[in-house]
Amino acid sequence: MSVDLLTLSIALNLANLLQSAALIGLALANRDRVGPVWWAAGMGVLTAGLILTTLRDVALLALELHTISNALVGIGTILLHYGVCRFFGDSGGRQWFWLAGGLIVTANLMLAFTGDAPPLRRILFSVVIALVSMLITRRLLRELQTDTRPVVLFLAIVFLVNSTFFALRAVAF
């Protein structure tokens, strides 16, 4: 049995679009909660980045599109982290968000303008996702004493697995 990566990528993009729509609905239904708005924004930005990633794999596109897609995925993940923190009552952290987002964009631009280095792009992409996923895991684990323990534990495991996968992807050649 062979797996068609393009079909898999399209299915993932469709699932991400549906998840974005669901999170937008959740945010609209819970306007009094801060976190879901950031989750919806993060998933939307992440989805846009992954759709651009799929497009660049299908057609010969400019190097700038690689920069934009990788930056969108990183910023989307950071927005998810910010949303988790805001959901659990953390205030502030916007300076960290702007700094991290700026660093991601700058690093991707530097890679684009210093010459095409796909392995370095892949490593940067993977490290960003791994680090932010680990930060989300760490933040979720602080909430294990609440009455939502099973859901929080499940999400912590999902983000831990995601972090582990992308950390291994960063070092694998």
C-alpha positions in Angstrom: 0.0 0.0 0.0 1.4 3.4 -0.9 0.4 6.7 0.6 -0.1 9.7 -1.7 1.4 12.7 0.2 -0.5 15.3 -1.8 -3.9 13.6 -1.0 -2.8 13.3 2.7 -1.9 17.0 2.7 -5.2 18.0 1.1 -7.1 16.0 3.7 -5.1 17.6 6.5 -5.9 21.1 5.1 -9.6 20.2 4.9 -9.5 19.0 8.5 -7.7 22.2 9.5 -10.3 24.3 7.7 -13.1 22.5 9.5 -11.3 22.9 12.8 -10.9 26.6 12.1 -14.6 27.0 11.4 -15.5 25.1 14.6 -13.1 27.3 16.6 -14.7 30.4 15.1 -18.1 29.1 16.1 -16.8 28.3 19.6 -15.3 31.9 19.9 -18.6 33.4 18.8 -20.6 31.3 21.2 -18.3 32.1 24.1 -17.5 35.8 23.6 -17.0 36.2 27.3 -14.0 33.8 27.2 -10.7 35.2 25.9 -8.9 32.0 24.8 -11.2 30.7 22.0 -10.7 33.8 19.9 -7.0 33.3 19.9 -7.4 29.6 19.2 -9.6 30.4 16.2 -7.0 33.0 15.0 -4.1 30.7 15.5 -5.8 27.8 13.7 -6.8 30.1 10.8 -3.2 31.4 10.4 -1.8 27.9 10.8 -4.2 26.6 8.2 -3.3 29.3 5.8 0.4 28.5 6.2 -0.2 24.8 5.6 -2.3 25.5 2.5 0.5 27.6 1.1 2.9 24.7 2.0 0.7 22.3 0.0 0.6 24.8 -2.9 4.4 25.2 -3.0 4.7 21.4 -3.1 2.4 21.2 -6.1 3.7 24.0 -8.2 7.0 25.8 -8.7 6.5 28.9 -6.5 8.8 31.7 -5.5 11.1 31.3 -2.5 9.2 34.1 -0.8 6.2 31.8 -0.6 8.3 29.3 1.5 9.1 32.2 3.8 5.5 33.2 4.2 4.1 29.7 4.6 6.7 28.8 7.3 6.2 32.1 9.1 2.4 31.7 9.1 2.6 28.2 10.6 5.0 29.4 13.3 2.8 32.5 14.1 -0.3 30.4 14.1 1.2 28.0 16.6 2.3 30.9 18.8 -1.3 32.3 18.7 -2.5 28.9 19.9 -0.1 29.1 22.8 -1.2 32.6 23.6 -4.8 31.4 23.5 -4.2 28.6 25.9 -2.5 31.0 28.3 -5.3 33.5 28.0 -7.9 30.7 28.5 -6.4 29.7 31.8 -6.3 33.3 33.0 -2.8 34.4 32.2 -2.7 38.0 31.5 -0.1 39.8 29.4 2.4 38.0 27.4 1.8 40.1 24.3 5.4 41.3 24.2 6.6 37.7 24.1 4.2 37.0 21.3 5.4 39.9 19.2 9.0 39.1 19.9 8.6 35.4 19.0 6.6 36.2 15.9 9.2 38.8 14.8 12.0 36.3 15.3 10.2 33.7 13.2 9.6 36.1 10.4 13.2 37.4 10.6 14.7 34.0 10.6 12.7 32.9 7.6 13.5 36.1 5.7 17.2 35.6 6.4 17.1 32.1 5.1 15.2 33.3 2.0 17.6 36.1 1.2 20.8 34.3 1.9 20.1 31.6 -0.6 17.7 28.6 -0.7 18.6 26.1 2.0 15.7 23.6 2.2 17.3 21.6 5.1 17.7 24.8 7.2 14.1 25.8 6.4 12.9 22.4 7.5 14.9 22.5 10.7 13.7 26.0 11.5 10.1 25.1 10.8 10.4 21.9 12.9 12.2 23.6 15.8 9.6 26.4 16.0 6.7 23.9 16.1 8.5 21.6 18.6 9.3 24.5 21.0 5.9 26.1 20.9 4.2 22.7 21.2 6.3 22.0 24.3 5.4 25.4 25.8 1.7 24.6 25.2 2.3 21.2 26.9 4.0 22.8 29.8 1.1 25.4 30.3 -1.5 22.6 30.1 0.2 20.5 32.7 -0.1 23.4 35.2 -3.9 22.9 35.0 -4.1 19.2 35.9 -5.6 19.8 39.3 -8.8 21.3 37.8 -12.1 19.6 37.2 -11.2 19.4 33.5 -8.2 17.1 34.1 -9.0 14.4 31.5 -9.4 17.0 28.7 -6.3 18.9 29.7 -4.3 15.7 30.0 -5.4 14.6 26.6 -4.4 17.9 25.0 -1.1 17.9 26.9 -0.4 14.4 25.5 -1.3 15.5 21.9 1.0 18.6 22.1 3.8 16.5 23.7 3.6 14.0 20.8 3.5 16.9 18.4 6.6 18.4 20.0 8.4 15.1 20.0 7.6 14.4 16.4 8.8 17.8 15.2 11.9 17.7 17.4 12.8 14.4 15.8 12.1 15.8 12.4 14.4 18.7 13.1 17.4 16.4 13.7 16.5 13.7 11.1 18.2 14.0 7.7 
